[in-house]
Amino acid sequence: MTTVRDRIEAVVRGGVGYEAGLDALTVVPAAEVDPILVDVLHDAFTRLWRGGWQPVELHRVVARNGTVTHAHLVTDAVAAQLRRFPRESVDERWLSQADALGAHVWWRDPGGYLGDLAGRWKLDRVAVLDLVLTLLGILAELPPVEVLIPPPGTAARTAGPRGRVDHRLLDRVRALLAKAESTAYPAEAEAYTAKAQELIARHSLDEALSAARDDAATVVPFARRIGVDHPYESEKASLLDAVARANRCHLVWSPEFGFATVFGFDADIDAVDLLHASLLVQAHRAMARAEPPGGKAGRARLKAFRQSFLVAFAVRIGERLAGAAKAALEEAIRPTGPVAEPGPVAATDLLPVLAARDEQVRETMDRVFPRTVRARGSRVDSREGWESGRAAADRADLGTGG
Protein backbone atom coordinates (compact mmCIF):
# COMPACT_ATOMS: atom_id res chain seq x y z
CA MET A 1 0.00 0.00 0.00
CA THR A 2 1.31 3.44 -0.94
CA THR A 3 1.83 5.63 2.12
CA VAL A 4 1.90 9.42 2.33
CA ARG A 5 5.69 9.30 2.76
CA ASP A 6 5.97 7.13 -0.35
CA ARG A 7 3.98 9.68 -2.33
CA ILE A 8 6.11 12.56 -1.09
CA GLU A 9 9.37 10.76 -1.87
CA ALA A 10 8.10 9.74 -5.30
CA VAL A 11 7.36 13.37 -6.14
CA VAL A 12 10.81 14.49 -4.91
CA ARG A 13 12.61 11.72 -6.82
CA GLY A 14 10.60 12.39 -9.96
CA GLY A 15 9.07 8.91 -9.82
CA VAL A 16 5.70 10.42 -10.68
CA GLY A 17 4.75 13.54 -12.56
CA TYR A 18 5.09 16.58 -10.35
CA GLU A 19 1.63 17.97 -11.02
CA ALA A 20 -0.01 14.58 -10.55
CA GLY A 21 1.89 13.98 -7.31
CA LEU A 22 1.01 17.42 -5.99
CA ASP A 23 -2.66 16.90 -6.83
CA ALA A 24 -2.64 13.51 -5.07
CA LEU A 25 -1.32 15.11 -1.86
CA THR A 26 -3.82 17.97 -1.88
CA VAL A 27 -6.77 15.56 -1.53
CA VAL A 28 -5.26 13.94 1.59
CA PRO A 29 -6.22 15.69 4.85
CA ALA A 30 -3.57 18.11 6.09
CA ALA A 31 -3.53 16.38 9.46
CA GLU A 32 -2.18 13.27 7.72
CA VAL A 33 0.21 14.96 5.28
CA ASP A 34 1.78 17.81 7.25
CA PRO A 35 3.52 15.90 10.08
CA ILE A 36 5.06 13.48 7.59
CA LEU A 37 6.07 16.27 5.24
CA VAL A 38 7.77 18.10 8.12
CA ASP A 39 9.59 14.87 9.06
CA VAL A 40 10.82 14.39 5.49
CA LEU A 41 11.98 18.01 5.46
CA HIS A 42 13.78 17.49 8.78
CA ASP A 43 15.51 14.35 7.44
CA ALA A 44 16.67 16.22 4.33
CA PHE A 45 18.16 19.08 6.36
CA THR A 46 19.75 16.72 8.89
CA ARG A 47 21.52 14.90 6.05
CA LEU A 48 22.95 18.18 4.79
CA TRP A 49 23.99 19.50 8.24
CA ARG A 50 25.82 16.23 8.89
CA GLY A 51 27.19 16.38 5.36
CA GLY A 52 29.09 19.59 6.05
CA TRP A 53 26.64 22.29 4.95
CA GLN A 54 26.53 25.39 7.14
CA PRO A 55 23.50 27.68 7.66
CA VAL A 56 24.63 30.64 5.54
CA GLU A 57 25.92 28.39 2.76
CA LEU A 58 22.72 26.39 2.50
CA HIS A 59 20.65 29.56 2.62
CA ARG A 60 22.67 30.98 -0.31
CA VAL A 61 22.57 27.88 -2.49
CA VAL A 62 18.82 27.38 -1.96
CA ALA A 63 18.13 31.02 -2.84
CA ARG A 64 20.37 30.54 -5.87
CA ASN A 65 18.63 27.36 -7.08
CA GLY A 66 15.14 28.30 -5.92
CA THR A 67 13.70 31.53 -4.57
CA VAL A 68 14.10 33.81 -1.58
CA THR A 69 10.97 32.21 -0.16
CA HIS A 70 12.61 28.78 -0.24
CA ALA A 71 15.61 30.31 1.53
CA HIS A 72 13.31 31.50 4.33
CA LEU A 73 12.48 27.84 4.99
CA VAL A 74 16.21 27.18 5.42
CA THR A 75 16.31 29.83 8.14
CA ASP A 76 13.42 28.10 9.88
CA ALA A 77 15.22 24.75 9.57
CA VAL A 78 18.28 26.28 11.26
CA ALA A 79 16.13 27.43 14.17
CA ALA A 80 14.48 24.01 14.41
CA GLN A 81 17.85 22.27 14.42
CA LEU A 82 19.21 24.46 17.21
CA ARG A 83 16.18 23.73 19.36
CA ARG A 84 17.12 20.05 19.42
CA PHE A 85 20.52 20.49 21.08
CA PRO A 86 22.00 22.19 24.15
CA ARG A 87 23.69 25.43 23.17
CA GLU A 88 27.06 24.26 24.51
CA SER A 89 27.03 21.37 22.01
CA VAL A 90 26.81 23.72 19.02
CA ASP A 91 29.93 25.26 17.52
CA GLU A 92 30.10 29.03 18.05
CA ARG A 93 30.53 29.61 14.30
CA TRP A 94 27.31 27.69 13.60
CA LEU A 95 25.55 29.81 16.23
CA SER A 96 26.97 32.99 14.72
CA GLN A 97 25.62 32.09 11.28
CA ALA A 98 22.21 31.27 12.76
CA ASP A 99 22.18 34.69 14.42
CA ALA A 100 23.20 36.36 11.14
CA LEU A 101 20.18 34.74 9.43
CA GLY A 102 17.88 35.80 12.25
CA ALA A 103 16.87 32.18 12.88
CA HIS A 104 14.27 31.77 15.63
CA VAL A 105 11.32 29.49 16.33
CA TRP A 106 8.20 31.56 15.55
CA TRP A 107 5.74 28.71 14.96
CA ARG A 108 3.68 27.14 17.76
CA ASP A 109 4.72 23.48 17.43
CA PRO A 110 6.49 21.32 14.83
CA GLY A 111 3.33 19.50 13.79
CA GLY A 112 1.57 22.76 13.01
CA TYR A 113 4.49 24.40 11.20
CA LEU A 114 3.00 24.25 7.70
CA GLY A 115 -0.35 25.57 8.88
CA ASP A 116 1.35 28.44 10.69
CA LEU A 117 3.46 29.06 7.58
CA ALA A 118 0.35 29.35 5.42
CA GLY A 119 -1.19 31.82 7.84
CA ARG A 120 1.97 33.91 8.17
CA TRP A 121 2.57 34.25 4.43
CA LYS A 122 -1.12 34.12 3.41
CA LEU A 123 -0.65 31.05 1.19
CA ASP A 124 -3.27 28.55 0.16
CA ARG A 125 -2.84 24.81 0.66
CA VAL A 126 -1.56 24.09 -2.84
CA ALA A 127 1.03 26.89 -2.62
CA VAL A 128 2.38 25.55 0.68
CA LEU A 129 2.73 22.01 -0.65
CA ASP A 130 4.34 23.26 -3.85
CA LEU A 131 6.80 25.37 -1.84
CA VAL A 132 7.92 22.50 0.37
CA LEU A 133 8.05 19.87 -2.38
CA THR A 134 10.14 22.16 -4.59
CA LEU A 135 12.50 22.80 -1.69
CA LEU A 136 12.84 19.07 -1.07
CA GLY A 137 13.77 18.63 -4.72
CA ILE A 138 16.50 21.28 -4.39
CA LEU A 139 17.87 19.71 -1.22
CA ALA A 140 17.89 16.23 -2.74
CA GLU A 141 20.27 17.42 -5.46
CA LEU A 142 22.89 18.68 -3.01
CA PRO A 143 25.78 16.30 -2.23
CA PRO A 144 27.83 16.29 0.97
CA VAL A 145 30.62 18.87 1.18
CA GLU A 146 33.72 19.10 3.34
CA VAL A 147 32.91 19.33 7.06
CA LEU A 148 34.60 22.54 8.18
CA ILE A 149 32.44 23.18 11.25
CA PRO A 150 31.10 20.41 13.52
CA PRO A 151 27.33 20.02 13.04
CA PRO A 152 24.97 20.80 15.93
CA GLY A 153 24.98 18.19 18.67
CA THR A 154 28.72 17.68 18.33
CA ALA A 155 30.74 19.41 21.02
CA ALA A 156 32.99 21.94 19.33
CA ARG A 157 36.41 20.35 19.02
CA THR A 158 39.34 21.77 17.11
CA ALA A 159 42.81 20.44 16.48
CA GLY A 160 44.33 23.38 18.31
CA PRO A 161 43.78 26.99 19.29
CA ARG A 162 42.62 29.44 16.69
CA GLY A 163 44.64 32.44 15.58
CA ARG A 164 44.71 35.61 17.62
CA VAL A 165 41.91 37.60 15.99
CA ASP A 166 42.00 41.17 17.25
CA HIS A 167 38.37 42.21 17.08
CA ARG A 168 39.18 45.85 17.80
CA LEU A 169 41.48 45.89 14.79
CA LEU A 170 38.81 44.25 12.64
CA ASP A 171 36.36 46.95 13.70
CA ARG A 172 38.87 49.62 12.63
CA VAL A 173 39.39 47.87 9.29
CA ARG A 174 35.63 47.60 8.72
CA ALA A 175 35.23 51.30 9.46
CA LEU A 176 37.99 52.24 7.01
CA LEU A 177 36.59 50.03 4.26
CA ALA A 178 33.10 51.40 4.82
CA LYS A 179 34.48 54.90 4.24
CA ALA A 180 36.31 53.70 1.12
CA GLU A 181 33.07 52.23 -0.25
CA SER A 182 30.94 55.28 0.51
CA THR A 183 33.13 58.10 -0.77
CA ALA A 184 32.66 59.43 -4.28
CA TYR A 185 36.30 60.55 -4.47
CA PRO A 186 38.82 57.94 -5.72
CA ALA A 187 41.71 59.53 -3.82
CA GLU A 188 39.84 59.17 -0.53
CA ALA A 189 38.94 55.57 -1.31
CA GLU A 190 42.61 54.84 -2.01
CA ALA A 191 43.69 56.34 1.30
CA TYR A 192 41.09 54.50 3.36
CA THR A 193 41.69 51.14 1.67
CA ALA A 194 45.48 51.51 1.84
CA LYS A 195 45.28 52.20 5.56
CA ALA A 196 43.06 49.14 6.05
CA GLN A 197 45.54 46.96 4.17
CA GLU A 198 48.42 48.39 6.18
CA LEU A 199 46.69 47.52 9.46
CA ILE A 200 45.88 44.02 8.22
CA ALA A 201 49.43 43.32 7.00
CA ARG A 202 51.05 44.49 10.22
CA HIS A 203 48.65 42.52 12.39
CA SER A 204 49.14 39.34 10.35
CA LEU A 205 52.94 39.49 10.68
CA ASP A 206 52.72 40.28 14.40
CA GLU A 207 50.34 37.37 14.90
CA ALA A 208 52.69 34.98 13.07
CA LEU A 209 55.65 36.03 15.22
CA SER A 210 53.64 35.91 18.42
CA ALA A 211 52.38 32.41 17.67
CA ALA A 212 55.93 31.24 16.89
CA ARG A 213 57.23 32.62 20.20
CA ASP A 214 54.49 30.95 22.23
CA ASP A 215 55.76 27.41 22.68
CA ALA A 216 52.61 26.43 24.59
CA ALA A 217 50.29 27.23 21.69
CA THR A 218 49.99 25.29 18.47
CA VAL A 219 47.93 27.52 16.22
CA VAL A 220 46.43 25.60 13.33
CA PRO A 221 45.03 26.76 9.99
CA PHE A 222 41.31 26.70 9.29
CA ALA A 223 39.07 26.95 6.25
CA ARG A 224 36.06 29.08 5.45
CA ARG A 225 33.67 29.01 2.54
CA ILE A 226 33.00 32.42 1.01
CA GLY A 227 30.08 32.90 -1.34
CA VAL A 228 30.56 34.32 -4.82
CA ASP A 229 27.37 35.58 -6.43
CA HIS A 230 26.45 35.65 -10.09
CA PRO A 231 26.76 37.14 -12.61
CA TYR A 232 30.43 36.92 -13.59
CA GLU A 233 31.19 34.43 -10.83
CA SER A 234 34.47 33.18 -12.28
CA GLU A 235 35.81 36.70 -12.61
CA LYS A 236 34.77 37.54 -9.04
CA ALA A 237 36.37 34.31 -7.85
CA SER A 238 39.59 35.45 -9.52
CA LEU A 239 39.49 38.61 -7.43
CA LEU A 240 38.96 36.52 -4.28
CA ASP A 241 41.93 34.35 -5.27
CA ALA A 242 44.13 37.42 -5.74
CA VAL A 243 43.20 38.74 -2.31
CA ALA A 244 43.72 35.30 -0.75
CA ARG A 245 47.17 34.80 -2.23
CA ALA A 246 48.33 38.21 -1.07
CA ASN A 247 47.23 37.40 2.46
CA ARG A 248 48.95 34.01 2.64
CA CYS A 249 45.81 31.97 2.03
CA HIS A 250 44.93 29.35 -0.58
CA LEU A 251 41.63 28.90 -2.36
CA VAL A 252 39.57 26.15 -3.99
CA TRP A 253 36.71 27.38 -6.21
CA SER A 254 33.48 25.32 -6.43
CA PRO A 255 31.51 26.95 -9.29
CA GLU A 256 28.63 24.46 -9.07
CA PHE A 257 27.76 25.81 -5.60
CA GLY A 258 28.87 29.40 -6.01
CA PHE A 259 31.39 29.41 -3.19
CA ALA A 260 35.14 29.20 -2.68
CA THR A 261 36.88 27.48 0.21
CA VAL A 262 39.64 29.67 1.61
CA PHE A 263 42.37 27.99 3.65
CA GLY A 264 44.57 29.94 6.04
CA PHE A 265 44.94 31.15 9.60
CA ASP A 266 41.94 32.88 11.13
CA ALA A 267 43.37 36.40 11.14
CA ASP A 268 44.35 36.08 7.48
CA ILE A 269 40.99 34.61 6.41
CA ASP A 270 39.19 37.45 8.18
CA ALA A 271 41.32 39.90 6.21
CA VAL A 272 40.52 38.13 2.92
CA ASP A 273 36.80 38.14 3.66
CA LEU A 274 36.72 41.84 4.54
CA LEU A 275 38.94 43.03 1.69
CA HIS A 276 37.21 40.95 -0.96
CA ALA A 277 33.78 42.24 0.02
CA SER A 278 34.99 45.85 -0.04
CA LEU A 279 36.84 45.47 -3.33
CA LEU A 280 33.75 44.02 -4.99
CA VAL A 281 31.81 47.12 -4.00
CA GLN A 282 34.56 49.38 -5.29
CA ALA A 283 34.92 47.36 -8.51
CA HIS A 284 31.21 47.49 -9.29
CA ARG A 285 31.04 51.21 -8.63
CA ALA A 286 34.05 51.90 -10.86
CA MET A 287 32.71 49.56 -13.55
CA ALA A 288 29.35 51.36 -13.59
CA ARG A 289 31.13 54.67 -14.16
CA ALA A 290 33.32 53.35 -16.96
CA GLU A 291 31.11 50.95 -18.90
CA PRO A 292 29.76 51.76 -22.38
CA PRO A 293 26.02 52.24 -22.95
CA GLY A 294 23.97 49.04 -23.05
CA GLY A 295 20.77 48.41 -24.94
CA LYS A 296 19.97 45.52 -27.28
CA ALA A 297 22.63 46.46 -29.83
CA GLY A 298 25.36 46.82 -27.24
CA ARG A 299 24.44 43.92 -24.94
CA ALA A 300 27.24 41.63 -26.12
CA ARG A 301 29.74 44.47 -25.98
CA LEU A 302 28.61 45.37 -22.46
CA LYS A 303 28.97 41.77 -21.26
CA ALA A 304 32.48 41.48 -22.75
CA PHE A 305 33.41 44.82 -21.19
CA ARG A 306 32.27 43.76 -17.72
CA GLN A 307 34.01 40.39 -17.86
CA SER A 308 37.25 41.94 -19.08
CA PHE A 309 36.99 44.74 -16.54
CA LEU A 310 36.68 42.32 -13.62
CA VAL A 311 39.53 40.12 -14.89
CA ALA A 312 41.84 43.11 -15.26
CA PHE A 313 40.77 44.49 -11.90
CA ALA A 314 41.60 41.15 -10.23
CA VAL A 315 44.99 40.85 -11.96
CA ARG A 316 46.03 44.39 -11.08
CA ILE A 317 44.77 44.12 -7.50
CA GLY A 318 46.78 40.91 -7.16
CA GLU A 319 49.91 42.72 -8.34
CA ARG A 320 49.38 45.60 -5.95
CA LEU A 321 48.53 43.41 -3.00
CA ALA A 322 51.63 41.29 -3.61
CA GLY A 323 53.71 44.47 -3.62
CA ALA A 324 52.07 45.70 -0.43
CA ALA A 325 52.67 42.37 1.31
CA LYS A 326 56.32 42.40 0.25
CA ALA A 327 56.77 45.96 1.52
CA ALA A 328 55.20 45.07 4.88
CA LEU A 329 57.46 42.06 5.20
CA GLU A 330 60.59 44.04 4.35
CA GLU A 331 59.62 46.64 6.94
CA ALA A 332 59.11 43.93 9.55
CA ILE A 333 62.51 42.30 9.05
CA ARG A 334 64.50 45.51 8.59
CA PRO A 335 67.07 45.88 11.40
CA THR A 336 66.20 48.77 13.69
CA GLY A 337 69.22 48.73 16.06
CA PRO A 338 72.04 46.69 17.52
CA VAL A 339 69.79 44.89 20.05
CA ALA A 340 67.96 41.82 18.79
CA GLU A 341 64.26 41.49 19.47
CA PRO A 342 63.63 39.48 22.66
CA GLY A 343 62.17 36.00 22.64
CA PRO A 344 62.98 32.73 20.88
CA VAL A 345 61.85 34.12 17.50
CA ALA A 346 63.26 37.43 16.24
CA ALA A 347 61.85 39.53 13.42
CA THR A 348 64.68 38.32 11.20
CA ASP A 349 63.33 34.78 11.64
CA LEU A 350 60.00 35.79 10.15
CA LEU A 351 60.64 34.26 6.72
CA PRO A 352 61.02 30.67 7.95
CA VAL A 353 58.02 31.18 10.24
CA LEU A 354 55.88 32.30 7.29
CA ALA A 355 57.19 29.43 5.15
CA ALA A 356 56.23 26.92 7.85
CA ARG A 357 52.77 28.42 8.17
CA ASP A 358 52.27 28.30 4.40
CA GLU A 359 53.21 24.61 4.41
CA GLN A 360 50.64 23.99 7.14
CA VAL A 361 47.96 25.73 5.09
CA ARG A 362 48.84 23.72 1.98
CA GLU A 363 48.78 20.45 3.92
CA THR A 364 45.34 21.30 5.30
CA MET A 365 44.03 22.13 1.83
CA ASP A 366 45.45 18.92 0.34
CA ARG A 367 43.88 16.88 3.12
CA VAL A 368 40.43 18.38 2.52
CA PHE A 369 40.76 18.49 -1.28
CA PRO A 370 43.13 15.66 -2.27
CA ARG A 371 42.14 16.09 -5.92
CA THR A 372 41.67 19.49 -7.52
CA VAL A 373 41.68 20.74 -11.11
CA ARG A 374 43.45 23.94 -12.05
CA ALA A 375 40.87 26.45 -13.29
CA ARG A 376 41.12 27.92 -16.76
CA GLY A 377 41.73 31.63 -16.95
CA SER A 378 38.87 33.90 -17.96
CA ARG A 379 38.85 35.26 -21.50
CA VAL A 380 39.46 38.93 -22.18
CA ASP A 381 37.40 40.03 -25.17
CA SER A 382 37.29 43.78 -24.53
CA ARG A 383 40.44 45.87 -24.54
CA GLU A 384 38.35 48.79 -23.31
CA GLY A 385 37.17 46.74 -20.34
CA TRP A 386 40.68 45.47 -19.58
CA GLU A 387 42.21 48.94 -19.56
CA SER A 388 39.34 50.36 -17.50
CA GLY A 389 39.64 47.52 -15.00
CA ARG A 390 43.37 48.04 -14.51
CA ALA A 391 42.85 51.76 -14.10
CA ALA A 392 40.15 51.14 -11.49
CA ALA A 393 42.46 48.75 -9.64
CA ASP A 394 45.13 51.45 -9.62
CA ARG A 395 42.64 53.84 -8.05
CA ALA A 396 41.77 51.20 -5.44
CA ASP A 397 45.45 51.18 -4.41
CA LEU A 398 45.94 48.57 -1.69
CA GLY A 399 49.58 49.23 -0.99
CA THR A 400 50.94 50.70 2.18
CA GLY A 401 50.72 54.17 0.79
CA GLY A 402 53.05 53.70 -2.18
N, C-alpha and C positions, 0 to 999 in steps of 0.2 A: 504494500500500500504506500502511495506517495504521501510523504509528510510535508508540513509547511516548510521545514528546513530543506528538504529535498527540492522543493519548488524554488526556494530562494537561491540555493546553490546552483541549480540548473540555469536560472536566469543569469547569474554572475558569470558562470563558465561559458555561457553561450550555447548551452545544450538545448535550449528552446528559443524560439523567437522572442525578442525582448518585449514587444508589444503584447504578444499572447501571454507571456509569463506575468507581465505587470497586470493585465486584465484578470488573470486567474487569482492573483493575490488580493485584488480589490474586492472580490466577492466573498472573501473569507473574513469573518468578524475581526475587528482590530484587536480585541482581547486575546485572540489566538495568534495573530501574526506578530504584533508589536514586540512582545517579550522575546520571541525567537529571533526576530530581526535585530533587536538590540544585542542579543547574545552573539549572533554571527558578526555583527559590527565589532563587538568587543574582541572576539577571537582574531579578527583581521588586524586590528590595531596592536593587540598583544604580540602577534607574530612579528610585526614590523618593529615594535619597541625592542623586543629581544633580538631582532635581526640588525640592530645597530642604528636605526633611524632615530633622530632626535626631534623634539617638538617643532622647532623653527624650520628645520629641513623638510619635514613631512608637510607642514603647513604650506611651504613654498611650492613643493612639487605638486601637491594636490591643486593649489590655485592655478598652477601652470598647466596641468593636464585637464582640469575641470573648470570650476568657477570659484569666485570669492565665497559664494554661499557654501560650496563643498568644503572650502578651507575653514569656515566657521565650525563645521562639524568636527574638524581635527582639533580645534581649540577645546571643544567640549570633551572630546576623547582624552585630551591631556588632563583636564580637570578630573574626569572620572578615574583615570589611572592613578593619579596622586591620592585620591580618596581611599584607595585600597591598601596603602602602605604607610607605615610610620614615617614622619618627615625625616628622621635621622637615617633612614635606610635609602634615601634618595640623594643622588649626587647633587652637589650645590649648583653645578652648571645646568643640570636638568631643571632644577627649581628656578634658576634664573631665566631660562628660556620660557618656562611656563608663565612666569610673572610678566615677561615681555609680551606674551600673547594675550595677557589678561585672562588667563584660564581660571574659571571658578564654577562651582556647581550652582546653577541657577534653577534647575528643574527640581520638582518635588521628590520624585523617587525614580530609580532606574526603569522600572516597568512602565511608568507613565511618560518617559522621555519624549517619545514621538508625538504623543498627544499634546504635551506642553510645547513642543517645537512648533506644531501646527498653529497653536494659539498665539505663540509669540510672534511668528512671522506671517500670520494670517494666510496659511496655505491650506488648500483642500487635501483630502485624503490621497488622491492620485498624485498630487505634486510631492507630498511627503515621501510616498513610496518610491517615486521616480528619483527623488533626490538621494535617498539612501542607497538604492540599488545601483545607481550610477557611481556613487562613491565607492561602493564595494567592488565594482568593476575596475576602478582606478587603482585601488589598493591591491587587488589581486595581481596586477601587472608588475608590481614593484618587488624586486628581488632583495635579499639581504645585502647590507653594505657593511663596511668595516665598523666594528664596535669601538668607538673612540671615547664614549662615556658609558659607564655602567648603567643598565636600565633600572627603573624603579624597582625597589624590593631588594636590590643588591647593595649592601653597605659599600659606600664609596671607598675603593682601595686604589692606590696608585703605586707605581714602582718606586717612587721616591718623592721628595718634596718638589713643589713647583717653583718656578723662577720667582725672583723678588719683583713683583709687579708694584710699582710705586703709583698708587691711585691718585695721589695729588699731582704727580707729573702728568698722568694721563688726562686729568681734568684740565691742566694748563694747555696740553696739546690740543684737546678738543676745542677749547676756547679759541686758540689761535687759528685752527682750521675752519672753525665757524666764521671767523672774521674774513679769512681768505675766500670763503665761498660766497659771502654776502656782499663784498665790496665790488663796485663797478669799475674800479681802477686797477689795471694789471700790475702796476708797480707795488701797490699795497698788498695785493694777493701774493706776489713774489716774496715780499718781506715777511708776511705772516707765515707762509708755508715754509720758507727757509728757516725761520726760527723754530718752528715745530720740528722740522727734520733735525736741526742741530740738537735740540733737547733729547730727541729720541736716540740719536747716535751716541751722544755722551752717556746717556743712561744705560744703553745696551752694553757699551764697553765697560762701564763701571760694574754692572751686574755680573759680567763674565769674570772680571778680576776678583770680585768679592766672592763669587761662588768657588773659584779656584783656591782662594786663600782659606776658605772654611773647610777644613778637613772633615768635620763632622757631618757635613751636608753633601749628599749626592744628588745634585739637581739633574733632572732627566728631561729630555725633549717631549713635547706633546704634539698633537695634531688637532686642527680645527677645520671644519668645512665652511667655506665662505660661498654664499650664493652669487651667481652671475646671471643677471636677467637679460632676456632678449629685448630688442633685436641686437644684432652684432655681438653675439655672445663670445665667439672665438677671439674677436679683436679686444673685447673687454677682459677676457681671460689672459690675453697677452700682456695687458697693462698690469694685471694682478701678479703675473709671473715676474715682470720687471721689478715691481715693488718688493716682492718676496726675495728675489735674488740679492737685491741691494741690502736687505736686512737679514742676511744670513739664514734664510729659510728656503725650503724646497717645496715644489708644488706638483700635484697630480690633478689634471683636468678631466672631469667626467661630464662630457657634453650631453649625454643622454638624460642626466638629472639636473643639469644647469647649476652644478656647484664644483668647486675646486677644493681639494684637501691640501691644506698648508701645514707643513711639518717644520717645527722649530721650537725654540724655547719660548715660554709664555710671554715674556716682555717683548720679544721680537715679533711674535704673532700678533700681539695687540697693536704694535706699531704698523704692521702690514695692513691689518683690518682698518685702522683709522685712516692711514694715508691713502689706501686704495679708494675708500668711500669718498674722501674729499677730492681726490684727483678726478674721479668720475664726474663729480659735480662740475669741477672746473673745466674738464674736457668738453662736456656737453654744452656748457655756456659758451665756450670759445668756438665750438663747432657751429652753434646756432648763429653766431655773429658772422662767421666766415663763409658759410655754405652758399652755393648758388641758388637761384630761385627754383622751386619745384614745379608742380603742375604735371599733367599727363605727359607732355613732350619731354620734360626734363627729369622724369622719375628715375630712369636708369642712371642718368648722370649723377643725380643726387645720391642714390644708393652707393655708387662707386666712390663718390667724394667722401661720404661718411665712413665707409670701410677704410679707405686709404688714410683718411684723417686720423682715425683711431689707431691704426697700425703705426703710423709715423709718430703719433703722440707717445705710444707705448715704447717705441724704440728710443726716442730721444729722452724720455723720462728715465729709461733704464741707464742710458749713458750718463746722465746728470747725477742720478742717484749713486751709481758706481763711483763717480768722481767725488761725491760728497762723503761716501763711506770711506774712501781712501784717505781723504783729507782729515777726517775725524780720527782715523787710526794713526796717521802720521803725527798728528798733534798729541795723541795719547802716549806714544812711545818716544817722543822727542825728549832728550835729556834736559832737565831743568836746573841741575846743580850737581855738586860733587857728592851729595848724600843720596844713597839709593833709597827707594821707597821701602818702608818697613813691611814685614810680613814675608811668608814663604814664596809669594809670587810678586815680582816687581812688574812695573809697567812694561819694561823691555821684554818680559816673558809673555806678553800678550799674544803674539803671533802663534806660538805653539798652543796656547790655551784656546784660541779661536779655531785653530785647525782641529783640535781634539773635539771641540763642540760640533763642528761641521761633520766630522766623522760619525758622531753619535746621531745627529739628525739624519744622515744618509742611511745609517743602519736601521733606524726606526722606520724610515720610509720603505726600505727594501723588505723589511719584515711584514709590513702591512700590505704593500703592493709588490709582491715578488716578481710580477710580470707586468711591465708597462710598455706602451708603444709611443715612440717619439712623435709628437704632433707635427703635422705639416704647417709650414708658415702660411699666413694669410696673403692672398694676392693683393697687389697694389695696381689698380687700374686707372687711378686718377692722379696725375702729377700735381694738379691743383690741390687736391685733398692732402697729398703727402706733404707738400711744402707748407700748407696751412697748419697741418698737425704738428710738424716740427717747430714751426714758429710759436704755436700755442704752448708747446712743451717748454720752449725757451722762456716764455713769459711766466710759466708755472715753476720757475727755477727752484729746485729742491736742494741746492747746495748749501753750504754753510756760510752763505753770503757772497761767494765768489761767482 
